[in-house]
Each structure stands twice: as structure tokens, then as C-alpha cells.
Amino acid sequence: MRRFLQRLLMPIALVAVTQTTIVSAESIRLTGPNGEIQSSPQFSEQITRRTSVASEPSRFYGPTSGQETLWAVASRLRPSNQVSVQQTLLAIYQLNPQAFENQNIHTLLPGSTLRIPSLAQTRSVSTDEAVRIMDLHQARLDGTNAAANTTPAPATKPLATKPKVTESQPQPSSANKVTTKPEITTSEIAKPVISESATKPPQVDNLEKELASSESEMTALEEKNHRLRLMLAEVQTEVDGLKQELGDESRIRSEVEKLLEAERLRLAEEQRNAPSMMDKILSNGWMVAGLAIVPALLIGLIITLLIGRRKSDAAPAAA
């Protein structure tokens, strides 16, 4: 009797374990903060929202068209050459989070009116931070697109049939009632469920492979495009720096020319105000005294000669 009970309870325990495994193999559903079901996990990054100063004037740009990108808008609205396009892009995103789908920096909504950041607000963010946020949001966007393109096959619950336990009717005998062993068919304990993927035609598999390769190529092209945009931004920054250096050189050259012109004017003024030879002679007292004595001596000598000559002429006349 004990052996009969063991053989009878073993299929029942096997069926219970199989059903528990099947129930635990159900797909896990992800629910969002509002109770909605999400197809893939999402993550968000803490972006520091900087409040604008009340005294700063508010300027707006828009509405944006469907062909415009945030990069083109940031390149057009960059307040100064001293800041990069990435800084302007991040400042616009921080001032206008409602203008982006799912608050992703790469999905600008058409018809949005954007608030233009000031130079101080643009300088408050760094280029490295902007590049990091752009890469993070691009990765999030790629993950969302991949999850949307690949539709998972519906999971079918394997139906486990209960084992069929057949008992033979006991036949009366003269000594004891004999019971036969329960007949259990293993095929009825757990039938494997054929997945839908096994029944897919080869055309569908080929299309899925082509779709996966196209998605990988698209991702590679997007990454290459993003790298090219970063390189273009670096080149543009270098060009702006060279322009600024050339402007500084021209400014220094103009300042040097102004200094040289001022020096020439000063030398000309000094030469014009320099004393002449007569001024130098008159400024020397001894020279003036000598010049005064020499004419006086000459005049005295002439007078003496004239007087002596008159006396000599008067003496013969008197004789």
C-alpha cells in the first residue's frame, strides 16, 4: 500500500513542479511611475536647470520648422565666438525642456518657440558636459529605436496536461484483492510547446537579418555623423580662435602704428620748439657782453682817429 501511494503521488508532484516552472516563466512587465507598461527600461539623467536672471531680457526664436535641427539653431543663435556651438546647444536645451520629445536633446519638436540664452547662461555650461549629454541622449535614442523596431514575439504559455492515471479495476480473488500499477504516459506529463520562431518561413528570417544589419549600419552612420559634427565643431572653434588671434594682431599693429605716429609728432614738435643759433647766443651773457664791447671799441677807435686827424689838419692851418 505504501509503495502504491508513492507511485501515485509522484506524478502529481511532477505536474505541480512543471506548472510552477511554467508560471514562473512568464514575461516580466515593466511599469512606469504612472502605472503605464513600458517595452524597455528607460533612464533619465539629472540635468541641472539653471534659472535665468530676472533682469536679463528674454528673446525668443520660432516657431521651428520640421527641417531645422538643434545644431543648426544653436549655430545661428550663438551669442559670441568665444563660446562653442555645443555650449549654446546645451543652454537652449536647459531653457526649453518642453520643446523636446521625451526631453531628448536630439528630438526637437517642430513648431516650438525657443527661448534664446544669453552669453552668461551659455558660458555657465561647458563643452565637455554638452558632449557627454549629447552622447548619453543619443544612446538612449538608439535604444528606444531598436526596441521599437524589434517587436518581441508573444510568449505563449506552455500548457501542461495533467497526467492521466489509469487504474485497473481490481479483480476479486479468493485470497486478496490485487491492484495493478498506475499507468502514466510521459508524453502527457509535459508536452514541449513549439515556438513561433521555429515555424517562421525563411523569408521572414532573411528580412529580420537584413533589418538587423540595416539598423547596425544606421547606428554606425549616426555615430560617424556625430563624430563628424564634433570634428566640425572643433575645426570651427579653431577657426574662431585664429580669427580672434588675427584680430588681436591687427589691433596690436594699429596700436603700434599709433604710438609711432605720436612719437613722430613729438619729435617734430620738439624740433619746431628747439632754440635757434641767435637764441643760443642771446642766452649766453658773456657772449652778449663781448658782442657789445667789440662794437663799442670799434666806435671809440674810429672817434679817436677822427679827432687825431682833425688836430693834425688844424695844426698846419694855424701855422
Residue, then its C-alpha position, 0 to 999 in steps of 0.5 A: m500500500r505504501r509503495f502504491l501511494q508513492r507511485l501515485l503521488m509522484p506524478i502529481a508532484l511532477v505536474a505541480v513542479t512543471q506548472t510552477t516552472i511554467v508560471s514562473a516563466e512568464s514575461i516580466r512587465l515593466t511599469g512606469p511611475n504612472g502605472e503605464i507598461q513600458s517595452s524597455p527600461q528607460f533612464s533619465e539623467q539629472i540635468t541641472r536647470r539653471t534659472s535665468v536672471a530676472s533682469e536679463p531680457s528674454r528673446f525668443y526664436g520660432p516657431t521651428s520648422g520640421q527641417e531645422t535641427l538643434w545644431a543648426v539653431a544653436s549655430r545661428l543663435r550663438p551669442s559670441n565666438q568665444v563660446s562653442v556651438q555645443q555650449t549654446l546647444l546645451a543652454i537652449y536645451q536647459l531653457n526649453p525642456q518642453a520643446f523636446e520629445n521625451q526631453n531628448i536633446h536630439t528630438l526637437l519638436p517642430g513648431s516650438t518657440l525657443r527661448i534664446p540664452s544669453l552669453a552668461q547662461t551659455r558660458s555657465v555650461s561647458t563643452d565637455e558636459a554638452v558632449r557627454i549629454m549629447d552622447l548619453h541622449q543619443a544612446r538612449l535614442d538608439g535604444t528606444n529605436a531598436a526596441a521599437n523596431t524589434t517587436p518581441a514575439p508573444a510568449t505563449k504559455p506552455l500548457a501542461t496536461k495533467p497526467k492521466v492515471t489509469e487504474s485497473q479495476p481490481q479483480p476479486s480473488s479468493a485470497n486478496k484483492v490485487t491492484t495493478k500499477p498506475e499507468i502514466t504516459t510521459s508524453e502527457i506529463a509535459k508536452p514541449v510547446i513549439s515556438e513561433s520562431a521555429t515555424k517562421p518561413p525563411q523569408v521572414d528570417n532573411l528580412e529580420k537579418e537584413l533589418a538587423s544589419s540595416e539598423s547596425e549600419m544606421t547606428a554606425l552612420e549616426e555615430k560617424n555623423h556625430r563624430l563628424r559634427l564634433m570634428l566640425a565643431e572643433v575645426q570651427t572653434e579653431v577657426d574662431g580662435l585664429k580669427q580672434e588671434l588675427g584680430d588681436e594682431s591687427r589691433i596690436r599693429s594699429e596700436v603700434e602704428k599709433l604710438l609711432e605716429a605720436e612719437r613722430l609728432r613729438l619729435a617734430e614738435e620738439q624740433r619746431n620748439a628747439p632754440s635757434m643759433m641767435d637764441k643760443i647766443l642771446s642766452n649766453g651773457w658773456m657772449v652778449a657782453g663781448l658782442a657789445i664791447v667789440p662794437a663799442l671799441l670799434i666806435g671809440l677807435i674810429i672817434t679817436l682817429l677822427i679827432g687825431r686827424r682833425k688836430s693834425d689838419a688844424a695844426p698846419a692851418a694855424a701855422 
